[in-house]
Amino acid sequence: MEQFKKILLVPAIASVLALTACGGGSSSSSDSTDGADSTASVSGVVEVPAASASDFADQGSLASLANFFISPAAAAILGLEAVEGARVELIRIDNDGNQVGDVIASTYTSTDGNYELDLPTGVDLSGDLIVRITGTNNATMSAMVVEQAIDINPAADFVARKFIESDADLGSLELSEVVELRGQVEEFDLTADPSADIEAMLAILDSELGEFVESSVTKISTEEGDTNTIAGNYYSSAFSYDLHDSDLGQGATLGIEIWLNDFAFATGTDGQVDITLGSEEGADAGLNGYSYVWFDTWMEEMNETFPGTYLANGVLTIESQFSEELDTDDGYGWRWLPVMLNLQQVGDKGLFVLLSQEASARYALTEDNTGIDPDAKEGDEISRALEIFARQPSGMTDADLAGDFGRVYLESYLNSGNIEVLTETNTLTFDGAGKLDVDALSGHRLSISTSGAAYETVSEVAETGLPVVLSESGDGDIVSIGGENQDGFVNDTFDFISIVSAEGTDGSFGMVGQTLMVKLPASTPQVSGKRYRLMSLSLGLAGNTGDGSSEVEISNSQFNTYLSMESQTEATVEGRFTNASINGLAGDMEIDKSADTETLSGAVSIGSNGALTITVPEGEETTIMEGFFNQDASMALLTNRYGLTGGDPSELGLVVLIEVTD
């Protein structure tokens, strides 16, 4: 059986994609339109997809003259071509990308695509200084002049566009951070389709790298926040779905996992936060090829510290670098690329939500077991996890846990030949004296096996007077409910609760589940005009394909996906989504990332206690989200079901909405 590697706090991009730029050394003749006095120059090479090369070439006689002095060189990027005779212009732009003033300087590229431009006196490197080329069809490609060696290629153009789209103050960007980001994009290995033009290439980059670059742009272009407001000790809980395939033709695997961690956030200067992971405990289960099930639990002291950056918009970013990990016992190694984790803060609370997107490539090790064999790739692995970070209270008592709460629940179950996913919603009341009343719940169960898919609604009756035992230490740890041991916590404002659960026997079955609760408002919240970041995670189980196989799909929203409340009864969902699927737990994994932003309209119903239903039609399918707003409507927890309109759902999951401001 293939080995599956658990990954924590390492989201990633679902496929390995790159654009390696080649630097320019030779120069062509230059005609400055802004004065002859120059203190520095910028130079590089211009490369475009082959399908667009003719649009930019041979634009002036100066290029032909330059050919006598510069020897040709082949483009180093497979599928890209160096452009001869392209007119390169140095301009200033505003934050919307519009040209400001006249062209500062211009030149033409040589036969090998190289150019060089002098920077006139008083013109310095800056994020709002651009070198661009313009084609015969008015297509443009540009690069931000943040260092003297500036190649103009789809990767540089992609980064520049993302900064412009972010409404950043381009002239005040930290140049070294822009250079670092562009270098990370250029580390990816992309072969351009011979038929792809620039726009097609940008669409590919956006599909594969869009979220990573957008997250990095947010970090670079946003002011730092006051870390003193988020310092403290934190709990975290997470629910994760994993898929991995085999390049060797072995069975694929679906993994399910929950974990509980404790962290310390320590304050620093300039938005820096030292984040220390103290301990972790959790459980995971996996089904390999519908035949073998494993189940495992763990508990470990970690004591690892890593840096984060807290931004004024309430996003706590954690950046990971390219890394490798070896498992010499089993003979496998994994590779991860640089990625950005974004923890979105809820209001001004010590409460954050992370939707991580992790991916790795799995390799065999070298014969001496000391490193990865890059020629022996054995499969791909992805993980999607919804993780909540909540600051721990101090001196909490039973009296602090009082009032009505809305609850959502997600559970997955695996046994030989069967996969199930379950969602539930209901309300609960804590009496402030250590007792709990649980209202009747409703839910949805979706299952699939080699014989097909099945769906049913579920319900449970109300219960009253359940005893709730909290830790005597007053740190919000939940010890038991109704006489049964629990693994959960309450946050420091006593209005959010998380509980994780797991059960299983190795070789037989495995189950993991996560409960999330928010304290309900006393009256209908007014949310018209509010904007929410939408974080969704769900599992799709499609029916029988006719050959005894079935499709398992993990779906998630990308970070910059939003729900805007147009009124109390209407909302708009705008963003992009990712789907990772394997047919029959036997084939290769397929990744489908939205290349374009989707904009969908939905109907909203809000109850007097914050109960929330959002219905979003999309062609022949419909998404229905049901759950609850919290007290100040800064957050909503919802279950999610998706399928043919009027039919049974084919996908179930959780959604978290977090209010954001521009």
C-alpha positions in Angstrom: 0.0 0.0 0.0 1.2 3.5 -0.8 2.2 5.7 2.2 0.3 8.9 2.9 2.1 11.8 4.5 0.3 14.1 6.9 1.0 17.8 6.3 0.3 20.5 8.9 0.3 24.3 8.3 1.8 23.9 4.8 -0.8 24.9 2.2 0.3 24.7 -1.4 -0.6 24.9 -5.0 -2.1 21.8 -6.5 0.3 21.4 -9.4 3.9 22.3 -10.0 4.1 25.2 -12.5 6.9 27.5 -13.5 8.4 30.2 -15.5 12.1 30.5 -15.3 13.3 33.8 -16.7 16.6 34.2 -18.4 18.5 37.4 -17.7 19.7 39.9 -20.2 23.3 40.9 -20.6 23.6 42.5 -24.0 22.0 45.9 -24.8 20.5 47.5 -27.8 20.6 51.2 -28.8 18.5 53.5 -26.6 16.8 56.8 -27.3 16.0 58.7 -24.1 13.1 61.1 -24.2 13.7 62.5 -20.7 17.2 63.8 -20.9 20.7 62.4 -21.4 22.0 62.6 -17.8 21.8 59.1 -16.5 22.9 57.6 -13.2 21.8 53.9 -13.8 20.2 51.6 -16.3 17.8 48.8 -16.5 18.2 45.8 -18.8 16.8 42.4 -19.5 15.3 40.1 -22.1 11.9 40.2 -23.6 10.2 36.8 -24.1 6.6 36.1 -25.1 4.6 32.9 -26.0 5.4 31.8 -29.5 1.9 32.6 -30.7 2.4 36.3 -29.7 5.9 36.8 -30.9 5.1 38.3 -34.3 2.8 40.9 -32.6 5.7 42.6 -30.9 8.6 42.1 -33.3 10.3 44.4 -35.9 8.9 47.7 -34.8 11.7 49.9 -35.7 14.9 50.3 -37.7 17.0 50.8 -34.6 16.5 47.1 -33.8 18.1 46.1 -37.1 21.1 48.3 -36.4 21.5 46.7 -33.0 21.7 43.3 -34.7 25.2 44.0 -36.1 26.6 44.4 -32.6 24.8 41.8 -30.5 25.1 38.1 -31.1 21.8 36.1 -31.1 21.0 33.8 -28.2 18.2 31.2 -27.9 15.4 31.7 -25.4 15.9 29.5 -22.4 12.2 29.0 -21.6 10.6 26.1 -23.5 7.7 27.5 -25.4 8.7 31.2 -25.1 10.5 33.1 -27.8 12.8 36.1 -27.5 11.4 39.1 -29.4 13.5 41.0 -31.9 12.8 44.6 -32.6 10.2 45.1 -29.9 9.9 48.7 -28.7 10.5 48.9 -24.9 9.1 52.0 -23.2 9.9 53.2 -19.7 6.8 54.9 -18.2 5.2 55.9 -14.9 1.8 54.6 -13.9 -0.8 55.4 -11.3 -2.3 52.9 -8.9 -4.9 51.9 -11.5 -2.3 51.1 -14.1 -2.8 54.2 -16.2 0.2 55.9 -17.7 1.2 59.2 -16.1 3.0 61.7 -18.2 5.1 61.0 -21.3 7.3 58.1 -22.1 10.4 58.5 -20.0 12.8 56.5 -22.2 12.5 53.9 -25.0 14.6 51.5 -27.0 14.3 48.4 -29.2 15.3 44.8 -28.4 18.2 43.1 -30.2 18.0 39.8 -32.1 18.2 37.9 -28.9 15.5 39.9 -27.2 17.8 41.9 -25.0 17.3 45.6 -24.2 18.9 48.3 -22.0 17.5 51.6 -20.9 19.1 54.5 -19.1 17.4 55.9 -16.1 17.4 59.7 -16.3 18.6 61.7 -13.3 15.9 61.8 -10.7 14.2 58.6 -11.9 14.7 55.8 -9.4 13.6 52.2 -9.1 10.0 52.0 -8.0 6.8 49.9 -8.1 5.1 52.5 -10.2 7.9 52.6 -12.8 7.1 50.2 -15.6 8.9 48.8 -18.7 6.4 47.7 -21.3 6.1 46.4 -24.8 3.0 47.0 -27.0 2.0 44.7 -29.8 0.3 45.4 -33.2 -3.1 44.4 -31.7 -2.6 46.8 -28.7 -1.7 43.8 -26.4 0.8 44.9 -23.8 3.3 43.1 -21.5 5.1 44.9 -18.8 7.3 44.5 -15.7 7.8 46.6 -12.6 11.2 48.3 -12.4 12.1 47.2 -8.9 15.6 46.3 -9.7 18.1 46.9 -12.5 17.9 43.5 -14.1 14.3 43.3 -15.4 13.1 40.7 -17.8 9.8 41.3 -19.5 7.9 38.0 -19.7 4.5 36.5 -18.7 5.6 35.9 -15.2 6.7 39.6 -14.6 3.6 40.8 -16.3 1.4 38.6 -14.2 2.9 39.9 -10.9 2.5 43.5 -12.1 -1.1 43.0 -13.0 -1.8 41.5 -9.5 -0.4 44.5 -7.8 -2.5 46.9 -9.9 -5.6 44.8 -9.3 -5.0 45.0 -5.5 -5.3 48.8 -5.4 -1.9 49.0 -3.8 0.1 52.2 -3.5 2.6 51.2 -6.1 5.1 54.0 -5.4 5.5 53.0 -1.7 6.1 49.3 -2.1 9.1 47.6 -0.5 11.1 46.8 -3.6 13.0 43.8 -2.1 9.7 42.1 -1.3 8.4 42.6 -4.9 11.7 41.2 -6.2 11.4 38.2 -3.9 7.8 37.5 -5.1 8.7 37.7 -8.7 11.6 35.3 -8.1 9.2 32.8 -6.5 6.9 32.9 -9.5 9.9 32.4 -11.8 10.9 29.3 -9.9 7.9 27.4 -11.3 8.4 25.3 -14.4 5.9 26.1 -17.1 6.1 25.0 -20.7 4.0 27.3 -22.9 1.5 25.7 -25.2 2.7 26.7 -28.8 -0.9 27.8 -29.5 -1.2 30.0 -26.4 -0.9 33.7 -26.7 -0.1 36.1 -23.8 -3.7 36.2 -22.5 -3.9 32.4 -22.5 -0.6 32.1 -20.7 -1.8 34.6 -18.1 -4.9 32.6 -17.6 -2.8 29.5 -16.9 -0.7 31.4 -14.4 -3.8 32.8 -12.7 -5.3 29.4 -12.4 -2.3 27.8 -10.9 -0.5 30.7 -9.0 -3.3 33.3 -8.6 -4.0 32.7 -5.0 -0.4 32.5 -3.9 0.5 35.7 -5.7 -2.6 37.5 -4.5 -1.8 36.5 -0.9 1.7 37.7 -1.3 0.6 41.0 -2.9 -1.7 41.5 0.1 1.1 41.1 2.5 3.5 43.3 0.6 1.0 46.1 0.0 -0.8 46.2 3.4 0.3 48.1 6.4 1.3 46.1 9.5 -1.2 45.8 12.4 -0.8 46.2 16.1 0.4 42.7 17.3 -0.4 43.6 20.9 -4.1 43.1 20.1 -3.7 39.5 19.2 -1.0 38.3 21.6 -1.8 35.4 23.9 -2.2 31.6 24.1 -4.4 30.0 21.4 -6.1 26.7 20.7 -6.6 25.5 17.2 -8.8 22.8 15.8 -9.0 21.5 12.2 -10.8 19.2 9.9 -9.0 18.0 6.8 -9.6 16.0 3.6 -6.7 14.5 1.7 -6.3 12.8 -1.7 -3.3 11.1 -3.1 -2.7 9.1 -6.3 0.0 6.8 -7.6 2.1 7.2 -10.7 2.8 3.5 -10.3 -0.7 2.3 -11.0 -1.5 1.5 -7.4 -4.7 2.4 -5.6 -5.5 6.0 -4.8 -6.4 7.1 -1.2 -8.9 9.4 0.5 -7.7 10.6 3.9 -9.8 12.3 6.7 -8.2 14.0 9.7 -8.8 16.1 12.7 -6.4 17.7 15.1 -6.1 20.0 18.2 -3.1 22.2 18.8 -2.0 24.9 21.2 -0.1 27.9 20.2 1.5 31.1 21.7 1.4 34.3 19.7 4.2 36.7 20.9 4.3 40.4 19.9 7.0 41.9 17.8 7.8 45.1 15.9 6.6 46.0 12.4 3.7 43.5 12.5 5.9 40.5 13.2 4.5 37.7 15.4 6.5 34.8 16.8 4.2 31.8 16.7 5.1 28.8 18.8 3.4 25.5 18.3 3.4 23.8 21.7 1.7 20.4 21.3 -0.6 18.6 18.9 -3.0 15.7 19.1 -5.2 14.2 16.4 -6.6 11.3 14.5 -6.6 10.3 10.9 -8.1 7.6 8.7 -7.6 6.6 5.2 -9.3 4.4 2.6 -7.0 3.0 -0.1 -8.7 1.8 -3.3 -12.0 1.0 -1.5 -10.3 -2.0 0.1 -8.1 -1.2 3.0 -8.9 1.2 5.9 -6.4 2.5 8.5 -7.0 4.6 11.6 -4.4 6.2 13.8 -4.2 8.7 16.6 -1.2 10.7 17.9 -0.1 13.2 20.5 3.2 15.0 20.3 5.1 17.9 22.0 6.4 20.1 19.2 7.8 23.4 20.7 8.5 24.9 17.2 8.6 28.6 16.6 8.0 30.3 13.2 7.4 33.9 12.1 4.2 35.5 11.0 3.1 39.0 9.9 -0.1 40.6 11.3 -1.6 43.1 8.8 -3.9 46.0 9.4 -6.7 44.3 7.5 -6.8 41.5 10.1 -4.9 38.9 8.1 -2.1 37.0 9.8 0.3 35.6 7.2 2.7 32.7 7.6 5.1 32.1 4.7 6.7 28.8 4.0 9.7 28.2 1.8 10.6 25.4 -0.6 11.2 22.3 1.5 11.8 18.6 1.4 11.1 15.9 3.9 12.4 12.4 4.0 10.8 9.3 5.6 13.8 6.9 5.5 11.8 4.1 7.3 9.3 3.8 4.4 11.6 5.0 1.6 9.6 8.1 0.6 10.3 11.8 0.3 8.1 14.9 -0.3 8.7 18.3 -1.9 6.7 21.5 -1.2 7.0 24.8 -2.9 6.9 28.3 -1.3 3.3 29.2 -0.2 1.5 31.7 1.9 -0.9 30.8 4.8 -3.6 33.5 5.5 -5.4 33.4 8.8 -8.4 35.8 8.6 -9.3 37.5 11.9 -12.9 37.7 13.0 -13.6 41.3 13.9 -11.2 42.5 16.6 -11.3 39.2 18.4 -8.5 36.7 19.2 -10.2 34.4 16.7 -8.8 33.4 13.2 -9.9 31.1 10.4 -7.5 29.4 8.0 -8.5 27.4 4.9 -5.2 25.8 3.9 -4.5 24.3 0.5 -1.6 21.9 0.7 0.1 19.9 -2.0 3.3 17.8 -2.4 4.9 15.5 -4.9 6.0 12.1 -3.5 9.3 10.5 -4.6 11.3 7.4 -3.9 14.6 7.9 -2.2 18.0 7.4 -3.6 19.7 4.0 -3.2 21.6 5.1 -0.1 18.4 6.5 1.4 19.9 9.9 1.9 17.8 12.1 -0.4 15.0 12.3 -2.9 15.4 10.7 -6.3 14.0 13.4 -8.6 13.6 10.9 -11.4 11.5 8.6 -9.3 8.3 10.5 -8.7 5.6 8.2 -7.3 2.5 10.3 -6.9 0.8 13.6 -5.9 -0.8 14.5 -2.6 -3.2 17.3 -1.7 -4.8 18.3 1.5 -7.5 20.9 2.3 -8.1 21.9 5.9 -10.4 24.3 7.7 -8.7 25.4 10.9 -9.9 27.7 13.7 -7.5 29.5 16.0 -9.1 30.9 19.3 -7.4 32.8 22.1 -7.6 31.0 25.4 -9.6 32.6 28.2 -8.2 33.1 31.7 -10.2 32.3 34.9 -13.3 31.0 32.9 -16.2 29.6 35.0 -19.5 28.0 34.2 -21.2 31.4 34.5 -19.2 32.6 31.4 -20.8 30.0 29.2 -24.4 31.1 28.9 -27.0 31.8 26.2 -28.1 30.5 22.9 -25.6 29.1 20.4 -26.0 27.9 16.7 -24.2 24.7 15.9 -22.9 23.2 12.6 -21.2 19.8 12.3 -19.2 18.0 9.6 -18.3 14.3 9.9 -16.8 11.7 7.5 -16.7 8.0 7.9 -14.7 5.3 6.1 -14.8 1.6 6.0 -13.9 -1.1 3.4 -15.9 -0.2 0.3 -17.7 2.8 1.7 -17.3 6.6 2.2 -19.8 8.8 4.1 -20.1 12.5 4.7 -22.6 14.0 7.2 -23.6 17.6 8.0 -25.9 18.8 10.8 -27.4 22.1 12.1 -29.2 22.9 15.4 -29.3 25.3 18.3 -28.3 24.8 21.9 -28.7 26.8 25.2 -26.1 26.9 28.0 -27.7 27.9 31.4 -24.5 29.5 32.9 -24.6 26.9 35.7 -22.9 23.9 33.9 -26.0 22.6 32.1 -26.9 22.4 28.4 -30.1 22.0 26.4 -29.8 20.7 22.9 -32.6 21.3 20.4 -33.6 18.8 17.7 -31.2 18.7 14.8 -31.6 18.2 11.1 -28.9 17.0 8.7 -27.8 15.3 5.5 -25.9 12.1 4.9 -24.2 11.2 1.6 -22.5 7.9 1.0 -20.8 6.1 -1.9 -19.5 2.7 -2.6 -18.6 0.6 -5.6 -22.3 0.0 -6.1 -23.3 3.6 -6.2 -24.2 6.7 -4.2 -27.0 7.1 -1.6 -28.5 10.2 0.1 -30.7 10.6 3.1 -31.9 13.3 5.6 -31.1 12.7 9.3 -32.7 14.0 12.5 -32.2 13.6 16.2 -34.6 14.6 19.1 -33.9 17.3 21.6 -32.1 16.6 24.9 -32.2 18.7 28.1 -30.1 19.2 31.2 -26.8 17.8 29.9 -24.0 18.5 32.3 -21.0 20.4 30.9 -17.6 20.1 32.6 -14.9 22.7 32.0 -11.3 22.5 33.0 -10.7 23.8 36.5 -7.7 25.7 35.1 -10.2 28.3 33.6 -8.5 28.1 30.2 -11.7 27.2 28.3 -10.9 23.5 27.8 -14.0 21.4 27.5 -13.7 18.2 29.5 -17.0 16.5 29.0 -20.6 17.0 27.9 -23.5 14.7 29.0 -21.0 12.5 30.8 -19.0 11.8 27.6 -15.4 13.0 27.3 -14.9 15.8 24.7 -11.9 17.4 23.0 -12.9 21.1 22.6 -12.5 24.7 23.7 -14.3 28.0 24.3 -12.7 31.3 23.2 -11.7 34.2 25.5 -14.9 36.1 24.7 -17.1 33.1 25.4 -19.0 33.3 22.1 -17.3 30.6 20.0 -16.9 26.8 20.7 -15.1 24.1 18.8 -15.2 20.4 19.5 -13.5 17.6 17.5 -14.2 13.9 17.7 -12.7 10.7 16.3 -13.3 7.0 16.5 -12.0 4.0 14.7 -10.1 0.7 14.5 -7.1 0.2 12.3 -8.1 -2.2 9.5 -11.8 -1.8 10.1 -13.2 1.8 10.1 -12.4 5.4 10.8 -14.6 8.5 11.7 -13.6 12.1 12.3 -15.9 15.1 13.0 -15.9 18.7 13.9 -18.5 20.8 15.7 -18.4 24.6 15.5 -20.7 26.9 17.5 -21.3 30.7 17.7 -23.4 32.7 20.2 -26.6 33.9 18.6 -27.8 37.5 18.3 -30.9 38.6 20.3 -32.6 40.0 17.2 -32.3 39.9 13.4 -28.8 41.2 12.4 -28.7 44.0 9.9 -26.1 43.0 7.3 -27.1 44.9 4.1 -23.9 46.3 2.5 -21.6 44.0 4.5 -18.9 42.0 2.7 -17.6 38.6 3.9 -14.7 36.4 3.0 -16.1 33.0 2.1 -14.2 29.9 3.2 -15.7 26.6 2.1 -14.6 23.0 2.3 -16.7 20.1 1.1 -16.6 16.5 -0.1 -18.3 15.4 -3.3 -19.4 11.8 -3.9 -20.7 11.3 -7.4 -22.7 8.2 -8.4 -21.9 5.0 -10.2 -20.2 5.6 -13.6 -21.4 2.2 -14.9 -18.1 0.4 -14.5 -18.2 -0.1 -10.8 -16.3 3.1 -10.1 -17.2 6.4 -8.6 -15.8 9.9 -8.2 -14.5 11.4 -5.0 -14.0 15.1 -5.1 -12.7 17.7 -2.6 -13.9 21.2 -3.3 -12.7 24.5 -1.7 -12.9 28.2 -2.2 -9.8 30.2 -2.9 -8.7 32.9 -0.4 -10.1 36.0 -2.3 -13.6 34.7 -2.6 -16.3 36.9 -1.1 -20.0 37.1 -0.4 -21.5 40.6 -0.5 -24.8 41.3 1.1 -26.6 43.5 -1.5 -29.6 43.7 0.8 -31.2 41.7 3.7 -32.5 39.2 1.1 -29.9 39.2 -1.7 -26.3 38.3 -1.9 -23.5 38.0 -4.5 -20.8 35.4 -4.4 -17.7 36.4 -6.3 -14.5 34.4 -6.4 -12.8 31.2 -7.5 -13.0 27.5 -6.5 -10.8 24.5 -6.7 -11.8 20.9 -7.2 -9.5 17.9 -6.8 -11.0 14.5 -7.8 -10.1 10.9 -8.3 -12.3 8.4 -10.1 -12.9 5.2 -8.2 -10.0 5.8 -5.9 -7.9 4.1 -8.6 -6.9 6.7 -11.2 -4.8 9.8 -11.4 -5.9 12.9 -9.5 -7.3 15.7 -11.5 -7.2 19.4 -10.4 -9.7 21.9 -11.7 -9.0 25.5 -10.7 -11.2 28.3 -11.8 -9.3 30.4 -14.3 -11.9 33.2 -14.1 -13.7 34.8 -11.2 -17.2 33.5 -10.9 -20.0 35.9 -9.9 -23.3 34.4 -8.7 -26.4 35.8 -7.2 -28.3 34.2 -4.4 -31.4 34.6 -2.2 -30.9 35.1 1.6 -33.2 34.4 4.5 -32.2 35.7 8.0 -34.2 34.7 11.2 -34.7 36.7 14.4 -32.0 34.6 16.1 -29.5 34.9 13.3 -30.5 31.7 11.6 -29.2 32.0 8.0 -30.1 30.3 4.7 -28.4 31.3 1.4 -29.5 29.7 -1.9 -27.2 30.2 -4.9 -28.3 28.7 -8.3 -25.7 28.0 -10.9 -27.0 26.6 -14.2 -28.7 23.3 -13.5 -27.1 23.1 -10.0 -27.8 24.8 -6.7 -25.8 25.5 -3.6 -27.7 25.8 -0.3 -25.9 27.1 2.8 -27.7 26.8 6.2 -26.4 28.0 9.6 -26.1 31.0 11.9 -24.7 34.5 12.3 -22.9 35.3 15.5 -23.9 38.2 17.8 -22.5 41.1 15.8 -22.8 39.4 12.4 -19.0 39.5 12.0 -19.0 35.8 11.4 -21.4 33.1 10.1 -21.1 29.3 10.3 -23.0 27.2 7.7 -23.3 23.8 6.3 -23.2 23.5 2.6 -24.9 21.1 0.1 -24.6 21.2 -3.7 -26.3 19.3 -6.4 -28.8 19.3 -9.2 -31.6 21.8 -8.6 -34.5 19.9 -7.0 -32.5 16.7 -6.7 -30.3 15.0 -4.1 -27.1 16.7 -3.2 -23.8 15.3 -4.5 -21.6 17.3 -2.2 -21.7 18.3 1.5 -19.4 20.5 3.6 -18.9 23.6 5.8 -18.7 27.3 5.0 -17.4 30.1 7.2 -18.2 33.8 6.5 -16.0 36.5 8.0 -16.7 40.2 7.7 -14.0 42.2 5.9 -13.7 45.9 5.2 -11.8 47.5 2.3 
